[in-house]
């Protein structure tokens, strides 16, 4: 029997159990996928949960906000991709070793192409500097996008470190940082830009919030990708669609990263279509 789960905080909005339950049924596998909320800063509880994976009581664990980076020192090793990104969203056990992987980056790129079909790389503004932003920035830079990281004031150090690591890993790709405010972003907002929200702003229950600065118009022809998937139409997506822009939430990214994680744990083909059907059946 497979014992799988997700840790992070808060987790009340998560639909991951439904996605993985559908995948387990599809492959006729006996198993469960549970939520394991751990408060921010509770390193002891996080370590104890990882001990459940190490002992074999859990066969795999997903990691979400706010633990994608703080979990790293508690692991025995990282995949090359997770090491390059500096964030983990999937944990496996191999020969007694806890290994961290990142399926967010390929999940994001797959969904970005499917939903927005942007063609050749261009310029992107990524709002945020945490674990989700690291996956997004890495994915964009690996495909030759020019990236501007727009950070909230408390994220300045993270943003600078992220820009430095991304620029080093993808030599020749421009990565810069600006403050997430209208005065700083207005000069970056060229026509046709990709705008990505990689912060939790706008996530349930704070559905009336938006990370986009008040008073700043969206650039002409911009595309908007919000990694937040709950609610199904975030305030940022609503704002963009009101002015005629193509805009999507991160539901597809959630599905694709989950399918890749499921494949790592079970050895089965990634059940993306099965999980998407389960998500849309809500």
Secondary structure, DSSP 4 states (H G I P E B T S, - for coil): -EEEEEEES--TT--HHHHHHHHHHHTT--EEEEEEE--TT-HHHHHHHHHHHHTTS-SEEEE-TT-TTTTGGGSSEE-HHHHHHT--SEEEEETTEEEEE--HHHHHHHHHHHHH---S--EEEEE--SHHHHHHHHHHHTTT-EEEEEE-GGGHHHHHHHHHHHHHHTTTS-EEEEESSHHHHTTT--TT-EEEE-SSTT-TT-TT--SSPTTPPPPTT-EEEES--SSSS-HHHHHHHHTT-EEEETHHHHHHHHHHHHHHHH-SPP-HHHHHHHHHT-
